[in-house]
Amino acid sequence: MGLLANTALVHYAGWIGTPEIIIIVVIILLLFGGKKIPELMRGIGKGVKEFKDGIGEENDNKKPEDNNYNQKEK
């Protein structure tokens, strides 16, 4: 059964190609229109930037004592 599951994943990984991407783009254009898409992409870009900044702040807020504690355990 493990072999069948592995081959199924390989076949599933290649399901999206150029024709499918073109169809998706056309559907998005029909739903949102040409003028709304740059605004949507700008919003997504800002969201990704804020997410990355938030992750960076989380790493900056770690206390140095935490790192020393984890090293002493090893």
Secondary structure as UniProt FT lines:
FT   HELIX           2..13
FT   HELIX           18..32
FT   TURN            34..35
FT   HELIX           36..60
FT   HELIX           64..73
//
